[in-house]
Amino acid sequence: MGASLSNLTEGINGAAMGPGLGDIPESCVACVFEYLTPPEICNLARLNRAFRGAASSDFVWEKKLPSNYQDLLDLMPPERYQNLSKKDIFALLSRPIPFDDGNKEVWLDRVTGRVCMAISAKGMAITGIDDRRYWNWVSTEESRFQIVAYLQQIWWFEVDGAVKFPLPADIYTLSFRLHLGRFSKRLGRRVSSFEHTHGWDIKPVKFELSTADGQVASCECCLDDTQQDYEYGNLKRGCWVEYKVGEFIVSNSEPATEVRFSMKQIDCTHSKGGLCVDSVFIIPTDLKERKRKGVLK
């Protein structure tokens, strides 16, 4: 590939021979860039001046942004995005944008420009969270929010949450990110303790979601399993697992989409404990699948 590009711009002895990449009009390059991903555009921008100019064009980057990208910008002070080019706006929105007192984040996927969201455990209603006999907040670098809720022991386990946001039209998957056991670092190594982990193999946890326009989804899952978990490819203890609750469809960013979600195990015949609750993710469905399979990085 590199040799072919060189042959377009140089002769045998380095002399120019015929038209080359440098002769392609910037407007033509910009039209081609419409069909490429942002990382591909940025890589090609290094070829020459025409490619670099096209890679900075508002015409190109306007099409990479979601139709309602202004809704994301409105979460920030105007001085952060005023006078920015569309390329710089895309870069800005590709970084997490906190809202709701920092308990929720929204961002654009760097490859597809599609909207993703995360909700911290701090932004959810957790039964008994203020009683330290049951729950503790644990600071950690393993969470994008730098904190998770750790359950020591409880009989009535219930976590509820909701979000209202003008998501662009797409099909989304909602999932909970959970960890069985408490983790820490010892002598520079990550270790997990299962001292409090119990009760999750007796009866399943019920996950549910519903939208304001009547869509519903639910599933049940036992969180603890000492056997190999074939769906996720690892043992459930000692690692983060994302539990898919279901999917919902957004046909238009207006009105704003309202989603409610929960997980509960309220059978009081036994206690349960030793669980870290990190966050809930709302990600475009096929994007999530492609990332899980390693198609997107």
Secondary structure by P-SEA (a helix, b strand, c coil): caaaaaaacccccccccccccccccaaaaaaaaccccaaaaaaaccccaaaaaaaacaaaaaaaccccaaaaaaaccccccccccaaaaaaaaccccccccccbbbbcccccccccccccccccccccccccccbbbbbcccccccbbbbbccccbbbbbbcccccccbbbbbbbbbbbcbbbbbcccbbbbbcccccccccbbbbbbccccccccccccccccccccccccccccccbbbbbbcbbbbbcccccbbbbbbccccccccccccbbbbcccccccaaaaaaaaacccc
